[in-house]
């Protein structure tokens, strides 16, 4: 049986993250930021078809918190959320993002997916 990829584990990670964040531990913001930036994104690889939806859900969680309902992904929502995340704001731009560093990392990953169709960005061969 082949090992489960990080992409396949994303939905479970998101569900577990919501449960942990409901505990409201003051250490969770630091843990979430570090997990996403130092562990999840560097180990993640896959196609836009596989990664875009769960990364979008995770981005919305990082912007608005674990109880918010993610907005449906479309080009308009992407532009608004991308701008808000880069400004350190929540998805509406009305308050600070819950996990701003992780949100910026996720917007970078989603931008690459939308541009190239895969993450990480393919290496250019000579």
N, CA, C and O atoms as CSV, one atom per row, in Angstrom:
chain,resi,resn,atom,element,x,y,z
A,1,UNK,N,N,0.846,-1.178,0.000
A,1,UNK,CA,C,0.000,0.000,0.000
A,1,UNK,C,C,0.895,1.247,0.000
A,1,UNK,O,O,1.735,1.393,0.888
A,2,UNK,N,N,0.732,2.144,-0.978
A,2,UNK,CA,C,1.581,3.334,-1.046
A,2,UNK,C,C,1.252,4.309,0.092
A,2,UNK,O,O,0.118,4.350,0.569
A,3,UNK,N,N,2.242,5.089,0.521
A,3,UNK,CA,C,1.985,6.049,1.590
A,3,UNK,C,C,0.990,7.125,1.141
A,3,UNK,O,O,0.885,7.439,-0.045
A,4,UNK,N,N,0.278,7.671,2.098
A,4,UNK,CA,C,-0.692,8.727,1.811
A,4,UNK,C,C,0.065,10.039,1.634
A,4,UNK,O,O,0.897,10.403,2.464
A,5,UNK,N,N,-0.231,10.744,0.546
A,5,UNK,CA,C,0.463,12.002,0.270
A,5,UNK,C,C,-0.084,13.124,1.152
A,5,UNK,O,O,-1.175,13.020,1.713
A,6,UNK,N,N,0.692,14.189,1.258
A,6,UNK,CA,C,0.266,15.360,2.014
A,6,UNK,C,C,-1.024,15.927,1.417
A,6,UNK,O,O,-1.895,16.392,2.152
A,7,UNK,N,N,-1.147,15.891,0.096
A,7,UNK,CA,C,-2.361,16.395,-0.558
A,7,UNK,C,C,-3.584,15.587,-0.122
A,7,UNK,O,O,-4.656,16.152,0.091
A,8,UNK,N,N,-3.428,14.280,0.011
A,8,UNK,CA,C,-4.541,13.434,0.443
A,8,UNK,C,C,-4.894,13.676,1.903
A,8,UNK,O,O,-6.028,13.431,2.314
A,9,UNK,N,N,-3.941,14.153,2.689
A,9,UNK,CA,C,-4.162,14.390,4.111
A,9,UNK,C,C,-4.765,15.767,4.402
A,9,UNK,O,O,-5.181,16.023,5.532
A,10,UNK,N,N,-4.822,16.649,3.416
A,10,UNK,CA,C,-5.307,18.010,3.641
A,10,UNK,C,C,-6.709,18.077,4.255
A,10,UNK,O,O,-6.885,18.800,5.236
A,11,UNK,N,N,-7.712,17.368,3.738
A,11,UNK,CA,C,-9.043,17.459,4.362
A,11,UNK,C,C,-9.038,17.050,5.838
A,11,UNK,O,O,-9.686,17.694,6.663
A,12,UNK,N,N,-8.316,15.989,6.167
A,12,UNK,CA,C,-8.232,15.554,7.561
A,12,UNK,C,C,-7.503,16.598,8.408
A,12,UNK,O,O,-7.901,16.863,9.543
A,13,UNK,N,N,-6.442,17.190,7.865
A,13,UNK,CA,C,-5.705,18.234,8.576
A,13,UNK,C,C,-6.630,19.411,8.896
A,13,UNK,O,O,-6.612,19.933,10.010
A,14,UNK,N,N,-7.433,19.822,7.923
A,14,UNK,CA,C,-8.349,20.950,8.124
A,14,UNK,C,C,-9.372,20.622,9.205
A,14,UNK,O,O,-9.642,21.453,10.073
A,15,UNK,N,N,-9.940,19.426,9.164
A,15,UNK,CA,C,-10.913,19.022,10.193
A,15,UNK,C,C,-10.277,19.007,11.578
A,15,UNK,O,O,-10.865,19.506,12.538
A,16,UNK,N,N,-9.084,18.439,11.684
A,16,UNK,CA,C,-8.389,18.395,12.974
A,16,UNK,C,C,-8.034,19.789,13.464
A,16,UNK,O,O,-8.122,20.071,14.659
A,17,UNK,N,N,-7.635,20.658,12.552
A,17,UNK,CA,C,-7.285,22.028,12.912
A,17,UNK,C,C,-8.492,22.759,13.491
A,17,UNK,O,O,-8.357,23.493,14.470
A,18,UNK,N,N,-9.657,22.569,12.903
A,18,UNK,CA,C,-10.874,23.204,13.420
A,18,UNK,C,C,-11.165,22.753,14.850
A,18,UNK,O,O,-11.547,23.563,15.694
A,19,UNK,N,N,-10.986,21.468,15.117
A,19,UNK,CA,C,-11.227,20.930,16.456
A,19,UNK,C,C,-10.226,21.526,17.449
A,19,UNK,O,O,-10.606,21.945,18.543
A,20,UNK,N,N,-8.961,21.563,17.069
A,20,UNK,CA,C,-7.950,22.116,17.967
A,20,UNK,C,C,-8.169,23.602,18.240
A,20,UNK,O,O,-8.030,24.055,19.377
A,21,UNK,N,N,-8.507,24.350,17.212
A,21,UNK,CA,C,-8.710,25.789,17.394
A,21,UNK,C,C,-9.929,26.098,18.249
A,21,UNK,O,O,-9.993,27.164,18.861
A,22,UNK,N,N,-10.891,25.196,18.304
A,22,UNK,CA,C,-12.062,25.385,19.166
A,22,UNK,C,C,-11.665,25.369,20.642
A,22,UNK,O,O,-12.410,25.861,21.489
A,23,UNK,N,N,-10.503,24.809,20.950
A,23,UNK,CA,C,-10.019,24.761,22.326
A,23,UNK,C,C,-9.464,26.105,22.786
A,23,UNK,O,O,-9.239,26.301,23.981
A,24,UNK,N,N,-9.242,27.021,21.870
A,24,UNK,CA,C,-8.820,28.388,22.156
A,24,UNK,C,C,-7.561,28.471,23.024
A,24,UNK,O,O,-7.499,29.268,23.961
A,25,UNK,N,N,-6.576,27.655,22.713
A,25,UNK,CA,C,-5.292,27.703,23.397
A,25,UNK,C,C,-4.500,28.898,22.866
A,25,UNK,O,O,-4.423,29.070,21.649
A,26,UNK,N,N,-3.912,29.725,23.725
A,26,UNK,CA,C,-3.174,30.898,23.238
A,26,UNK,C,C,-1.944,30.565,22.392
A,26,UNK,O,O,-1.412,31.445,21.717
A,27,UNK,N,N,-1.487,29.321,22.416
A,27,UNK,CA,C,-0.331,28.913,21.621
A,27,UNK,C,C,-0.713,28.537,20.190
A,27,UNK,O,O,0.159,28.475,19.323
A,28,UNK,N,N,-2.002,28.283,19.923
A,28,UNK,CA,C,-2.401,27.797,18.606
A,28,UNK,C,C,-2.026,28.729,17.459
A,28,UNK,O,O,-1.605,28.234,16.414
A,29,UNK,N,N,-2.154,30.048,17.590
A,29,UNK,CA,C,-1.762,30.881,16.442
A,29,UNK,C,C,-0.325,30.638,15.979
A,29,UNK,O,O,-0.066,30.546,14.779
A,30,UNK,N,N,0.597,30.537,16.916
A,30,UNK,CA,C,1.987,30.280,16.549
A,30,UNK,C,C,2.133,28.886,15.935
A,30,UNK,O,O,2.853,28.710,14.953
A,31,UNK,N,N,1.457,27.907,16.509
A,31,UNK,CA,C,1.539,26.535,16.013
A,31,UNK,C,C,0.985,26.449,14.594
A,31,UNK,O,O,1.599,25.829,13.726
A,32,UNK,N,N,-0.167,27.065,14.353
A,32,UNK,CA,C,-0.788,27.021,13.025
A,32,UNK,C,C,0.123,27.664,11.989
A,32,UNK,O,O,0.362,27.094,10.925
A,33,UNK,N,N,0.631,28.855,12.303
A,33,UNK,CA,C,1.514,29.555,11.363
A,33,UNK,C,C,2.724,28.681,11.017
A,33,UNK,O,O,3.068,28.534,9.844
A,34,UNK,N,N,3.358,28.112,12.021
A,34,UNK,CA,C,4.555,27.301,11.784
A,34,UNK,C,C,4.242,26.002,11.050
A,34,UNK,O,O,4.989,25.594,10.161
A,35,UNK,N,N,3.144,25.355,11.417
A,35,UNK,CA,C,2.791,24.099,10.733
A,35,UNK,C,C,2.578,24.324,9.246
A,35,UNK,O,O,3.102,23.582,8.415
A,36,UNK,N,N,1.810,25.345,8.918
A,36,UNK,CA,C,1.485,25.582,7.515
A,36,UNK,C,C,2.718,26.007,6.736
A,36,UNK,O,O,2.976,25.492,5.648
A,37,UNK,N,N,3.483,26.949,7.289
A,37,UNK,CA,C,4.628,27.489,6.555
A,37,UNK,C,C,5.832,26.560,6.535
A,37,UNK,O,O,6.514,26.461,5.515
A,38,UNK,N,N,6.105,25.878,7.641
A,38,UNK,CA,C,7.333,25.086,7.732
A,38,UNK,C,C,7.141,23.599,7.459
A,38,UNK,O,O,8.100,22.906,7.120
A,39,UNK,N,N,5.931,23.106,7.601
A,39,UNK,CA,C,5.711,21.675,7.424
A,39,UNK,C,C,4.806,21.371,6.236
A,39,UNK,O,O,5.179,20.596,5.355
A,40,UNK,N,N,3.641,21.963,6.207
A,40,UNK,CA,C,2.660,21.614,5.181
A,40,UNK,C,C,3.083,22.059,3.786
A,40,UNK,O,O,3.215,21.222,2.893
A,41,UNK,N,N,3.297,23.345,3.579
A,41,UNK,CA,C,3.587,23.848,2.229
A,41,UNK,C,C,4.878,23.278,1.633
A,41,UNK,O,O,4.883,22.940,0.449
A,42,UNK,N,N,5.974,23.155,2.395
A,42,UNK,CA,C,7.185,22.586,1.787
A,42,UNK,C,C,7.042,21.122,1.357
A,42,UNK,O,O,7.772,20.672,0.474
A,43,UNK,N,N,6.131,20.384,1.954
A,43,UNK,CA,C,5.957,18.962,1.627
A,43,UNK,C,C,4.822,18.705,0.650
A,43,UNK,O,O,4.606,17.569,0.228
A,44,UNK,N,N,4.102,19.748,0.293
A,44,UNK,CA,C,2.920,19.602,-0.537
A,44,UNK,C,C,3.281,19.612,-2.011
A,44,UNK,O,O,4.114,20.406,-2.448
A,45,UNK,N,N,2.661,18.741,-2.764
A,45,UNK,CA,C,2.815,18.769,-4.216
A,45,UNK,C,C,1.579,18.146,-4.833
A,45,UNK,O,O,0.976,17.229,-4.277
A,46,UNK,N,N,1.217,18.666,-5.995
A,46,UNK,CA,C,0.065,18.115,-6.688
A,46,UNK,C,C,-0.464,19.066,-7.732
A,46,UNK,O,O,0.105,20.128,-7.984
A,47,UNK,N,N,-1.563,18.662,-8.334
A,47,UNK,CA,C,-2.177,19.439,-9.402
A,47,UNK,C,C,-3.200,20.419,-8.835
A,47,UNK,O,O,-3.613,20.324,-7.680
A,48,UNK,N,N,-3.591,21.358,-9.682
A,48,UNK,CA,C,-4.610,22.329,-9.306
A,48,UNK,C,C,-5.917,21.608,-8.956
A,48,UNK,O,O,-6.605,21.981,-8.006
A,49,UNK,N,N,-6.245,20.594,-9.717
A,49,UNK,CA,C,-7.466,19.828,-9.485
A,49,UNK,C,C,-7.483,19.219,-8.083
A,49,UNK,O,O,-8.523,19.200,-7.424
A,50,UNK,N,N,-6.348,18.729,-7.634
A,50,UNK,CA,C,-6.247,18.076,-6.333
A,50,UNK,C,C,-6.127,19.067,-5.183
A,50,UNK,O,O,-6.724,18.861,-4.126
A,51,UNK,N,N,-5.365,20.138,-5.374
A,51,UNK,CA,C,-4.995,21.010,-4.253
A,51,UNK,C,C,-5.826,22.280,-4.089
A,51,UNK,O,O,-5.947,22.794,-2.977
A,52,UNK,N,N,-6.389,22.785,-5.158
A,52,UNK,CA,C,-7.001,24.120,-5.080
A,52,UNK,C,C,-8.131,24.204,-4.048
A,52,UNK,O,O,-8.135,25.120,-3.226
A,53,UNK,N,N,-9.073,23.286,-4.071
A,53,UNK,CA,C,-10.216,23.360,-3.147
A,53,UNK,C,C,-9.795,23.269,-1.680
A,53,UNK,O,O,-10.218,24.110,-0.886
A,54,UNK,N,N,-8.974,22.278,-1.282
A,54,UNK,CA,C,-8.598,22.245,0.134
A,54,UNK,C,C,-7.713,23.418,0.547
A,54,UNK,O,O,-7.834,23.904,1.672
A,55,UNK,N,N,-6.828,23.885,-0.331
A,55,UNK,CA,C,-6.013,25.054,0.027
A,55,UNK,C,C,-6.875,26.299,0.157
A,55,UNK,O,O,-6.603,27.148,1.005
A,56,UNK,N,N,-7.904,26.424,-0.662
A,56,UNK,CA,C,-8.831,27.548,-0.557
A,56,UNK,C,C,-9.554,27.515,0.796
A,56,UNK,O,O,-9.674,28.543,1.462
A,57,UNK,N,N,-10.030,26.343,1.193
A,57,UNK,CA,C,-10.707,26.198,2.487
A,57,UNK,C,C,-9.751,26.557,3.616
A,57,UNK,O,O,-10.131,27.262,4.551
A,58,UNK,N,N,-8.517,26.079,3.535
A,58,UNK,CA,C,-7.518,26.383,4.559
A,58,UNK,C,C,-7.192,27.876,4.578
A,58,UNK,O,O,-7.028,28.455,5.652
A,59,UNK,N,N,-7.096,28.501,3.413
A,59,UNK,CA,C,-6.854,29.942,3.345
A,59,UNK,C,C,-7.995,30.702,4.013
A,59,UNK,O,O,-7.752,31.619,4.797
A,60,UNK,N,N,-9.221,30.335,3.714
A,60,UNK,CA,C,-10.367,31.010,4.339
A,60,UNK,C,C,-10.349,30.829,5.859
A,60,UNK,O,O,-10.683,31.754,6.599
A,61,UNK,N,N,-9.960,29.645,6.322
A,61,UNK,CA,C,-9.828,29.405,7.758
A,61,UNK,C,C,-8.761,30.320,8.354
A,61,UNK,O,O,-8.962,30.889,9.428
A,62,UNK,N,N,-7.632,30.464,7.666
A,62,UNK,CA,C,-6.550,31.306,8.173
A,62,UNK,C,C,-6.937,32.783,8.191
A,62,UNK,O,O,-6.444,33.542,9.026
A,63,UNK,N,N,-7.798,33.186,7.297
A,63,UNK,CA,C,-8.237,34.582,7.271
A,63,UNK,C,C,-9.334,34.859,8.283
A,63,UNK,O,O,-9.274,35.851,9.009
A,64,UNK,N,N,-10.340,33.987,8.337
A,64,UNK,CA,C,-11.559,34.279,9.083
A,64,UNK,C,C,-11.787,33.427,10.322
A,64,UNK,O,O,-12.729,33.684,11.071
A,65,UNK,N,N,-10.962,32.433,10.557
A,65,UNK,CA,C,-11.133,31.578,11.722
A,65,UNK,C,C,-11.846,30.286,11.384
A,65,UNK,O,O,-12.425,30.155,10.305
A,66,UNK,N,N,-11.809,29.332,12.296
A,66,UNK,CA,C,-12.296,27.980,12.009
A,66,UNK,C,C,-13.812,27.853,11.931
A,66,UNK,O,O,-14.305,26.859,11.398
A,67,UNK,N,N,-14.568,28.816,12.441
A,67,UNK,CA,C,-16.020,28.690,12.409
A,67,UNK,C,C,-16.644,29.382,11.202
A,67,UNK,O,O,-17.837,29.217,10.946
A,68,UNK,N,N,-15.862,30.144,10.466
A,68,UNK,CA,C,-16.393,30.848,9.293
A,68,UNK,C,C,-16.618,29.880,8.145
A,68,UNK,O,O,-15.893,28.897,7.992
A,69,UNK,N,N,-17.610,30.165,7.357
A,69,UNK,CA,C,-17.899,29.367,6.167
A,69,UNK,C,C,-17.108,29.932,4.990
A,69,UNK,O,O,-17.240,31.115,4.675
A,70,UNK,N,N,-16.287,29.107,4.334
A,70,UNK,CA,C,-15.517,29.609,3.190
A,70,UNK,C,C,-16.436,30.081,2.070
A,70,UNK,O,O,-17.451,29.448,1.776
A,71,UNK,N,N,-16.075,31.182,1.459
A,71,UNK,CA,C,-16.841,31.657,0.299
A,71,UNK,C,C,-16.509,30.755,-0.880
A,71,UNK,O,O,-15.396,30.234,-0.962
A,72,UNK,N,N,-17.451,30.562,-1.794
A,72,UNK,CA,C,-17.151,29.754,-2.984
A,72,UNK,C,C,-16.026,30.392,-3.806
A,72,UNK,O,O,-15.972,31.612,-3.962
A,73,UNK,N,N,-15.148,29.562,-4.319
A,73,UNK,CA,C,-14.012,30.049,-5.095
A,73,UNK,C,C,-14.438,30.402,-6.513
A,73,UNK,O,O,-14.993,29.575,-7.237
A,74,UNK,N,N,-14.170,31.635,-6.890
A,74,UNK,CA,C,-14.342,32.126,-8.258
A,74,UNK,C,C,-13.274,33.204,-8.444
A,74,UNK,O,O,-12.608,33.586,-7.481
A,75,UNK,N,N,-13.107,33.687,-9.649
A,75,UNK,CA,C,-12.064,34.684,-9.896
A,75,UNK,C,C,-12.252,35.942,-9.056
A,75,UNK,O,O,-11.273,36.502,-8.562
A,76,UNK,N,N,-13.486,36.393,-8.886
A,76,UNK,CA,C,-13.757,37.588,-8.083
A,76,UNK,C,C,-13.398,37.356,-6.626
A,76,UNK,O,O,-12.746,38.195,-6.004
A,77,UNK,N,N,-13.821,36.213,-6.071
A,77,UNK,CA,C,-13.493,35.896,-4.676
A,77,UNK,C,C,-11.985,35.749,-4.514
A,77,UNK,O,O,-11.425,36.206,-3.517
A,78,UNK,N,N,-11.323,35.120,-5.477
A,78,UNK,CA,C,-9.871,34.963,-5.420
A,78,UNK,C,C,-9.184,36.322,-5.340
A,78,UNK,O,O,-8.317,36.526,-4.490
A,79,UNK,N,N,-9.559,37.249,-6.210
A,79,UNK,CA,C,-8.929,38.573,-6.213
A,79,UNK,C,C,-9.139,39.288,-4.878
A,79,UNK,O,O,-8.207,39.876,-4.331
A,80,UNK,N,N,-10.356,39.235,-4.359
A,80,UNK,CA,C,-10.669,39.907,-3.097
A,80,UNK,C,C,-9.893,39.283,-1.932
A,80,UNK,O,O,-9.293,39.995,-1.126
A,81,UNK,N,N,-9.912,37.959,-1.851
A,81,UNK,CA,C,-9.248,37.259,-0.755
A,81,UNK,C,C,-7.724,37.381,-0.866
A,81,UNK,O,O,-7.045,37.555,0.146
A,82,UNK,N,N,-7.195,37.294,-2.061
A,82,UNK,CA,C,-5.761,37.447,-2.277
A,82,UNK,C,C,-5.305,38.833,-1.799
A,82,UNK,O,O,-4.303,38.951,-1.094
A,83,UNK,N,N,-6.031,39.856,-2.178
A,83,UNK,CA,C,-5.700,41.221,-1.759
A,83,UNK,C,C,-5.786,41.356,-0.234
A,83,UNK,O,O,-4.893,41.932,0.388
A,84,UNK,N,N,-6.843,40.835,0.361
A,84,UNK,CA,C,-7.021,40.919,1.814
A,84,UNK,C,C,-5.891,40.189,2.546
A,84,UNK,O,O,-5.345,40.705,3.522
A,85,UNK,N,N,-5.543,38.990,2.073
A,85,UNK,CA,C,-4.489,38.215,2.729
A,85,UNK,C,C,-3.150,38.934,2.656
A,85,UNK,O,O,-2.401,38.948,3.633
A,86,UNK,N,N,-2.846,39.522,1.527
A,86,UNK,CA,C,-1.576,40.238,1.378
A,86,UNK,C,C,-1.531,41.495,2.242
A,86,UNK,O,O,-0.454,41.983,2.586
A,87,UNK,N,N,-2.708,42.015,2.588
A,87,UNK,CA,C,-2.790,43.183,3.473
A,87,UNK,C,C,-2.904,42.776,4.942
A,87,UNK,O,O,-2.957,43.634,5.823
A,88,UNK,N,N,-2.942,41.461,5.209
A,88,UNK,CA,C,-3.057,40.986,6.590
A,88,UNK,C,C,-4.463,41.114,7.152
A,88,UNK,O,O,-4.651,41.148,8.368
A,89,UNK,N,N,-5.458,41.184,6.260
A,89,UNK,CA,C,-6.850,41.358,6.672
A,89,UNK,C,C,-7.630,40.058,6.489
A,89,UNK,O,O,-7.175,39.133,5.816
A,90,UNK,N,N,-8.824,40.006,7.108
A,90,UNK,CA,C,-9.693,38.861,6.880
A,90,UNK,C,C,-10.295,38.971,5.486
A,90,UNK,O,O,-10.017,39.932,4.768
A,91,UNK,N,N,-11.112,38.005,5.095
A,91,UNK,CA,C,-11.578,37.965,3.704
A,91,UNK,C,C,-12.428,39.167,3.311
A,91,UNK,O,O,-12.494,39.517,2.133
A,92,UNK,N,N,-13.077,39.801,4.280
A,92,UNK,CA,C,-13.868,40.989,3.955
A,92,UNK,C,C,-13.040,42.264,4.025
A,92,UNK,O,O,-13.496,43.324,3.597
A,93,UNK,N,N,-11.828,42.169,4.560
A,93,UNK,CA,C,-10.970,43.349,4.694
A,93,UNK,C,C,-11.350,44.233,5.860
A,93,UNK,O,O,-10.842,45.347,5.985
A,94,UNK,N,N,-12.250,43.747,6.728
A,94,UNK,CA,C,-12.765,44.564,7.822
A,94,UNK,C,C,-12.045,44.352,9.152
A,94,UNK,O,O,-12.253,45.121,10.090
A,95,UNK,N,N,-11.209,43.331,9.250
A,95,UNK,CA,C,-10.534,43.015,10.514
A,95,UNK,C,C,-9.217,42.311,10.183
A,95,UNK,O,O,-9.007,41.879,9.049
A,96,UNK,N,N,-8.342,42.198,11.168
A,96,UNK,CA,C,-7.088,41.467,10.919
A,96,UNK,C,C,-7.351,39.986,10.635
A,96,UNK,O,O,-8.300,39.396,11.152
A,97,UNK,N,N,-6.494,39.408,9.809
A,97,UNK,CA,C,-6.564,37.974,9.534
A,97,UNK,C,C,-6.252,37.204,10.800
A,97,UNK,O,O,-5.469,37.660,11.633
A,98,UNK,N,N,-6.854,36.049,10.945
A,98,UNK,CA,C,-6.620,35.229,12.140
A,98,UNK,C,C,-5.184,34.691,12.155
A,98,UNK,O,O,-4.536,34.689,13.202
A,99,UNK,N,N,-4.688,34.240,11.007
A,99,UNK,CA,C,-3.329,33.712,10.875
A,99,UNK,C,C,-2.700,34.339,9.633
A,99,UNK,O,O,-2.640,33.696,8.585
A,100,UNK,N,N,-2.233,35.575,9.731
A,100,UNK,CA,C,-1.821,36.327,8.536
A,100,UNK,C,C,-0.613,35.756,7.792
A,100,UNK,O,O,-0.596,35.785,6.562
A,101,UNK,N,N,0.384,35.246,8.489
A,101,UNK,CA,C,1.559,34.708,7.799
A,101,UNK,C,C,1.205,33.454,7.020
A,101,UNK,O,O,1.633,33.285,5.878
A,102,UNK,N,N,0.430,32.581,7.628
A,102,UNK,CA,C,0.003,31.366,6.946
A,102,UNK,C,C,-0.884,31.719,5.747
A,102,UNK,O,O,-0.786,31.093,4.692
A,103,UNK,N,N,-1.740,32.713,5.916
A,103,UNK,CA,C,-2.617,33.136,4.814
A,103,UNK,C,C,-1.789,33.624,3.627
A,103,UNK,O,O,-2.109,33.304,2.482
A,104,UNK,N,N,-0.738,34.387,3.881
A,104,UNK,CA,C,0.117,34.847,2.777
A,104,UNK,C,C,0.817,33.683,2.099
A,104,UNK,O,O,0.926,33.665,0.873
A,105,UNK,N,N,1.290,32.718,2.860
A,105,UNK,CA,C,1.912,31.533,2.277
A,105,UNK,C,C,0.933,30.743,1.426
A,105,UNK,O,O,1.291,30.246,0.358
A,106,UNK,N,N,-0.294,30.628,1.895
A,106,UNK,CA,C,-1.313,29.910,1.131
A,106,UNK,C,C,-1.709,30.661,-0.132
A,106,UNK,O,O,-1.960,30.034,-1.161
A,107,UNK,N,N,-1.770,31.999,-0.080
A,107,UNK,CA,C,-2.083,32.748,-1.301
A,107,UNK,C,C,-0.959,32.588,-2.317
A,107,UNK,O,O,-1.215,32.518,-3.519
A,108,UNK,N,N,0.280,32.528,-1.847
A,108,UNK,CA,C,1.404,32.288,-2.768
A,108,UNK,C,C,1.246,30.924,-3.445
A,108,UNK,O,O,1.432,30.802,-4.655
A,109,UNK,N,N,0.905,29.907,-2.662
A,109,UNK,CA,C,0.727,28.560,-3.221
A,109,UNK,C,C,-0.436,28.530,-4.212
A,109,UNK,O,O,-0.322,27.943,-5.289
A,110,UNK,N,N,-1.538,29.153,-3.854
A,110,UNK,CA,C,-2.685,29.185,-4.766
A,110,UNK,C,C,-2.382,29.979,-6.030
A,110,UNK,O,O,-2.857,29.623,-7.109
A,111,UNK,N,N,-1.610,31.034,-5.915
A,111,UNK,CA,C,-1.236,31.813,-7.106
A,111,UNK,C,C,-0.413,30.949,-8.065
A,111,UNK,O,O,-0.608,30.999,-9.280
A,112,UNK,N,N,0.504,30.159,-7.510
A,112,UNK,CA,C,1.303,29.255,-8.349
A,112,UNK,C,C,0.402,28.215,-9.004
A,112,UNK,O,O,0.542,27.937,-10.195
A,113,UNK,N,N,-0.520,27.641,-8.237
A,113,UNK,CA,C,-1.455,26.659,-8.798
A,113,UNK,C,C,-2.269,27.256,-9.936
A,113,UNK,O,O,-2.454,26.620,-10.974
A,114,UNK,N,N,-2.753,28.472,-9.741
A,114,UNK,CA,C,-3.587,29.108,-10.760
A,114,UNK,C,C,-2.771,29.472,-12.000
A,114,UNK,O,O,-3.303,29.497,-13.110
A,115,UNK,N,N,-1.484,29.752,-11.812
A,115,UNK,CA,C,-0.622,30.132,-12.935
A,115,UNK,C,C,-0.100,28.924,-13.704
A,115,UNK,O,O,-0.115,28.909,-14.935
A,116,UNK,N,N,0.364,27.903,-12.967
A,116,UNK,CA,C,1.056,26.786,-13.615
A,116,UNK,C,C,0.249,25.491,-13.670
A,116,UNK,O,O,0.542,24.606,-14.473
A,117,UNK,N,N,-0.766,25.384,-12.815
A,117,UNK,CA,C,-1.559,24.163,-12.761
A,117,UNK,C,C,-1.017,23.117,-11.818
A,117,UNK,O,O,-1.650,22.082,-11.610
A,118,UNK,N,N,0.169,23.373,-11.233
A,118,UNK,CA,C,0.773,22.453,-10.270
A,118,UNK,C,C,1.453,23.241,-9.155
A,118,UNK,O,O,1.783,24.416,-9.317
A,119,UNK,N,N,1.654,22.572,-8.026
A,119,UNK,CA,C,2.432,23.124,-6.923
A,119,UNK,C,C,3.337,22.027,-6.424
A,119,UNK,O,O,2.890,20.892,-6.264
A,120,UNK,N,N,4.609,22.330,-6.169
A,120,UNK,CA,C,5.268,23.617,-6.341
A,120,UNK,C,C,5.499,23.957,-7.809
A,120,UNK,O,O,5.260,23.147,-8.705
A,121,UNK,N,N,5.964,25.167,-8.019
A,121,UNK,CA,C,6.249,25.634,-9.379
A,121,UNK,C,C,7.238,24.678,-10.035
A,121,UNK,O,O,8.239,24.308,-9.420
A,122,UNK,N,N,6.973,24.277,-11.267
A,122,UNK,CA,C,7.905,23.363,-11.949
A,122,UNK,C,C,9.267,24.026,-12.172
A,122,UNK,O,O,9.353,25.229,-12.420
A,123,UNK,N,N,10.310,23.231,-12.081
A,123,UNK,CA,C,11.643,23.725,-12.345
A,123,UNK,C,C,11.857,23.844,-13.849
A,123,UNK,O,O,11.405,22.997,-14.619
A,124,UNK,N,N,12.530,24.871,-14.249
A,124,UNK,CA,C,12.822,25.060,-15.674
A,124,UNK,C,C,14.053,24.228,-16.014
A,124,UNK,O,O,15.098,24.371,-15.380
A,125,UNK,N,N,13.928,23.369,-17.003
A,125,UNK,CA,C,15.082,22.561,-17.385
A,125,UNK,C,C,15.775,23.198,-18.586
A,125,UNK,O,O,15.151,23.875,-19.402
A,126,UNK,N,N,17.062,22.965,-18.668
A,126,UNK,CA,C,17.824,23.564,-19.763
A,126,UNK,C,C,17.942,22.658,-20.955
A,126,UNK,O,O,18.557,23.029,-21.955
